[in-house]
C-alpha cells in the first residue's frame, strides 16, 4: 500500500514580528536629537516644523490614527521650538515610560460599569 503525502500550500510560518517598528525609547531619543539640532535661535524659527514633521513620521511608523499623529506633531513641534529644552531628555523619558508600561492587552470589561439584569 502506498501512502500519499499531503503537501500544504501555505507558506512556512515566519517568526512573529514585533508590534512596534522601533522601541519607544529609541523614538524618544530621535525626538531629543531633533530638539538638540534645533537649539538656540534656530529652534525659534524651525523647531515647530522640524519637530512636527519628525513626530508625524514617527507616528506613521507606529500606525497611529491621524488625530493622534497631529497632536503628537504639535507637542513635539512646541518642544523643539522652546528655548532651553535641549539638555532635557523629555522624549527619551516619555519613551522609557511607554516602554515600561508596555502593550498589555486589556479586557473589554475594563472601564465599563456592569449592569445587573
Contact map, one row per residue, 1 for C-alpha under 8 A:
111000000000000000000000000000000000000000000000000000000000000000000000000000000000000000000000000000000000000000000
111100000000000000000000000000000000000000000000000000000000000000000000000000000000000000000000000000000000000000000
111110000000000000000000000000000000000000000000000000000000000000000000000000000000000000000000000000000000000000000
011111000000000000000000000000000000000000000000000000000000000000000000000000000000000000000000000000000000000000000
001111100000000000000000000000000000000000000000000000000000000000000000000000000000000000000000000000000000000000000
000111110000000000000000000000000000000000000000000000000000000000000000000000000000000000000000000000000000000000000
000011111000000000000000000000000000000000000000000000000000000000000000000000000000000000000000000000000000000000000
000001111100000000000000000000000000000000000000000000000000000000000000000000000000000000000000000000000000000000000
000000111110000000000000000000000000000000000000000000000000000000000000000000000000000000000000000000000000000000000
000000011111000000000000000000000000000000000000000000000000000000000000000000000000000000000000000000000000000000000
000000001111100000000000000000000000000000000000000000000000000000000000000000000000000000000000000000000000000000000
000000000111110000000000000000000000000000000000000000000000000000000000000000000000000000000000000000000000000000000
000000000011111000000000000000000000000000000000000000000000000000000000000000000000000000000000000000000000000000000
000000000001111100000000000000000000000000000000000000000000000000000000000000000000000000000000000000000000000000000
000000000000111110000000000000000000000000000000000000000000000000000000000000000000000000000000000000000000000000000
000000000000011111000000000000000000000000000000000000000000000000000000000000000000000000000000000000000000000000000
000000000000001111100000000000000000000000000000000000000000000000000000000000000000000000000000000000000000000000000
000000000000000111111000000000000000000000000000000000000000000000000000000000000000000000000000000000000000000000000
000000000000000011111000000000000000000000000000000000000000000000000000000000000000000000000000000000000000000000000
000000000000000001111110000000000000000000000000000000000000010000000000000000000000000000000000000000000000000000000
000000000000000001111110000000000000000000000000000000000000110000000000000000000000000000000000000000000000000000000
000000000000000000011111011000000000000000000000000000000000000000000000000000000000000000000000000000000000000000000
000000000000000000011111111000000000000000000000000000000000000000000000000000000000000000000010001000000000000000000
000000000000000000000111111100000000000000000000000000000000000000000000000000000000000000000011011000000000000000000
000000000000000000000011111110000000000000000000000000000000000000000000000000000000000000111111011000000000000000000
000000000000000000000111111111000000000000000000000000000000000000000000000000000000000000010010000000000000000000000
000000000000000000000111111111100000000000000000000000000100000000000000000000000000000000110010000000000000000000000
000000000000000000000001111111110000000000000000000000000000000000000000000000000000000001111111000000000000000000000
000000000000000000000000111111111000000000000000000000000000000000000000000000000000000010110010000000000000000000000
000000000000000000000000011111111100000000000000000000000000000000000000000000000000000000100000000000000000000000000
000000000000000000000000001111111110000000000000001001100000000000000000000100000000000000110000000000000000000000000
000000000000000000000000000111111111000000000000000000000000000000000000000000000000010011110000000000000000000000000
000000000000000000000000000011111111100000000000000000000000000000000000000000000000000000000000000000000000000000000
000000000000000000000000000001111111110000000000011001000000000000000000000000010000000000000000000000000000000000000
000000000000000000000000000000111111111000100010001000000000000000000000000000111000110000000000000000000000000000000
000000000000000000000000000000011111111000000000000000000000000000000000000000010000011000000000000000000000000000000
000000000000000000000000000000001111111000100000000000000000000000000000000000000000000000000000000000000000000000000
000000000000000000000000000000000111111111110110010000000000000000000000000000011000000000000000000000000000000000000
000000000000000000000000000000000011111111100000000000000000000000000000000000011011110000000000000000000000000000000
000000000000000000000000000000000000011111110000000000000000000000000000000000000011000000000000000000000000000000000
000000000000000000000000000000000000011111111000000000000000000000000000000000000010000000000000000000000000000000000
000000000000000000000000000000000000011111111110000000000000000000000000000000000000000000000000000000000000000000000
000000000000000000000000000000000010111111111111000000000000000000000000000000011110000000000000000000000000000000000
000000000000000000000000000000000000010111111111000000000000000000000000000000001110000000000000000000000000000000000
000000000000000000000000000000000000000011111111000000000000000000000000000000001000000000000000000000000000000000000
000000000000000000000000000000000000010001111111110000000000000000000000000000001000000000000000000000000000000000000
000000000000000000000000000000000010010001111111111100000000000000000000000011111100000000000000000000000000000000000
000000000000000000000000000000000000000000111111111100000000000000000000010111111000000000000000000000000000000000000
000000000000000000000000000000000000000000000111111110000000000000000000000010000000000000000000000000000000000000000
000000000000000000000000000000000100010000000111111111000000000000000000000010010000000000000000000000000000000000000
000000000000000000000000000000100110000000000011111111100000000000000000100111111000000000000000000000000000000000000
000000000000000000000000000000000000000000000011111111110000000000000001111110000000000000000000000000000000000000000
000000000000000000000000000000000000000000000000111111111000000000000000100010000000000000000000000000000000000000000
000000000000000000000000000000100100000000000000011111111100000000000000100000000000000000000000000000000000000000000
000000000000000000000000000000100000000000000000001111111110000000001001100110000000000000000000000000000000000000000
000000000000000000000000000000000000000000000000000111111111000000001101100000000000000000000000000000000000000000000
000000000000000000000000000000000000000000000000000011111111100000000000000000000000000000000000000000000000000000000
000000000000000000000000001000000000000000000000000001111111110000000000000000000000000000000000000000000000000000000
000000000000000000000000000000000000000000000000000000111111111100011001000000000000000000000000000000000000000000000
000000000000000000000000000000000000000000000000000000011111111100001000000000000000000000000000000000000000000000000
000000000000000000001000000000000000000000000000000000001111111100000000000000000000000000000000000000000000000000000
000000000000000000011000000000000000000000000000000000000111111100000000000000000000000000000000000000000000000000000
000000000000000000000000000000000000000000000000000000000011111110000000000000000000000000000000000000000000000000000
000000000000000000000000000000000000000000000000000000000011111111011000000000000000000000000000000000000000000000000
000000000000000000000000000000000000000000000000000000000000001111111000000000000000000000000000000000000000000000000
000000000000000000000000000000000000000000000000000000000000000111111100000000000000000000000000000000000000000000000
000000000000000000000000000000000000000000000000000000000000000011111110000000000000000000000000000000000000000000000
000000000000000000000000000000000000000000000000000000000010000111111111000000000000000000000000000000000000000000000
000000000000000000000000000000000000000000000000000000110011000111111111100000000000000000000000000000000000000000000
000000000000000000000000000000000000000000000000000000010000000001111111110000000000000000000000000000000000000000000
000000000000000000000000000000000000000000000000000000000000000000111111111000000000000000000000000000000000000000000
000000000000000000000000000000000000000000000000000100110010000000011111111100000000000000000000000000000000000000000
000000000000000000000000000000000000000000000000001111110000000000001111111110000000000000000000000000000000000000000
000000000000000000000000000000000000000000000001000100000000000000000111111111000000000000000000000000000000000000000
000000000000000000000000000000000000000000000000000100000000000000000011111111100000000000000000000000000000000000000
000000000000000000000000000000100000000000000001001100100000000000000001111111110000000000000000000000000000000000000
000000000000000000000000000000000000000000000011111110100000000000000000111111111000000000000000000000000000000000000
000000000000000000000000000000000000000000000011001000000000000000000000011111111100000000000000000000000000000000000
000000000000000000000000000000000010000000000011001000000000000000000000001111111100100000000000000000000000000000000
000000000000000000000000000000000111011000100011011000000000000000000000000111111110110000000000000000000000000000000
000000000000000000000000000000000010011000111111001000000000000000000000000011111110000000000000000000000000000000000
000000000000000000000000000000000000000000110010000000000000000000000000000001111111100000000000000000000000000000000
000000000000000000000000000000000000001110110000000000000000000000000000000000011111110000000000000000000000000000000
000000000000000000000000000000000000001100000000000000000000000000000000000000000111111000000000000000000000000000000
000000000000000000000000000000000010001000000000000000000000000000000000000000110111111110000000000000000000000000000
000000000000000000000000000000010011001000000000000000000000000000000000000000010011111110000000000000000000000000000
000000000000000000000000000000000001000000000000000000000000000000000000000000000001111110000000000000000000000000000
000000000000000000000000000000000000000000000000000000000000000000000000000000000000111111000000000000000000000000000
000000000000000000000000000010010000000000000000000000000000000000000000000000000000111111111000000000000000000000000
000000000000000000000000000100010000000000000000000000000000000000000000000000000000000111111100000000000000000000000
000000000000000000000000101111110000000000000000000000000000000000000000000000000000000011111110000000000000000000000
000000000000000000000000111110110000000000000000000000000000000000000000000000000000000011111111000000000000000000000
000000000000000000000000100100000000000000000000000000000000000000000000000000000000000011111111100000000000000000000
000000000000000000000000100100000000000000000000000000000000000000000000000000000000000001111111110000000000000000000
000000000000000000000011111110000000000000000000000000000000000000000000000000000000000000111111111000000000000000000
000000000000000000000001100100000000000000000000000000000000000000000000000000000000000000011111111100000000000000000
000000000000000000000000000000000000000000000000000000000000000000000000000000000000000000001111111110000000000000000
000000000000000000000001100000000000000000000000000000000000000000000000000000000000000000000111111111000000000000000
000000000000000000000011100000000000000000000000000000000000000000000000000000000000000000000011111111000000000000000
000000000000000000000000000000000000000000000000000000000000000000000000000000000000000000000001111111000000000000000
000000000000000000000000000000000000000000000000000000000000000000000000000000000000000000000000111111110000000000000
000000000000000000000000000000000000000000000000000000000000000000000000000000000000000000000000011111110000000000000
000000000000000000000000000000000000000000000000000000000000000000000000000000000000000000000000000011111000000000000
000000000000000000000000000000000000000000000000000000000000000000000000000000000000000000000000000011111100000000000
000000000000000000000000000000000000000000000000000000000000000000000000000000000000000000000000000000111110000000000
000000000000000000000000000000000000000000000000000000000000000000000000000000000000000000000000000000011111010000000
000000000000000000000000000000000000000000000000000000000000000000000000000000000000000000000000000000001111110000000
000000000000000000000000000000000000000000000000000000000000000000000000000000000000000000000000000000000111111100000
000000000000000000000000000000000000000000000000000000000000000000000000000000000000000000000000000000000011111110000
000000000000000000000000000000000000000000000000000000000000000000000000000000000000000000000000000000000111111100000
000000000000000000000000000000000000000000000000000000000000000000000000000000000000000000000000000000000001111110000
000000000000000000000000000000000000000000000000000000000000000000000000000000000000000000000000000000000001111111000
000000000000000000000000000000000000000000000000000000000000000000000000000000000000000000000000000000000000101111100
000000000000000000000000000000000000000000000000000000000000000000000000000000000000000000000000000000000000000111110
000000000000000000000000000000000000000000000000000000000000000000000000000000000000000000000000000000000000000011111
000000000000000000000000000000000000000000000000000000000000000000000000000000000000000000000000000000000000000001111
000000000000000000000000000000000000000000000000000000000000000000000000000000000000000000000000000000000000000000111
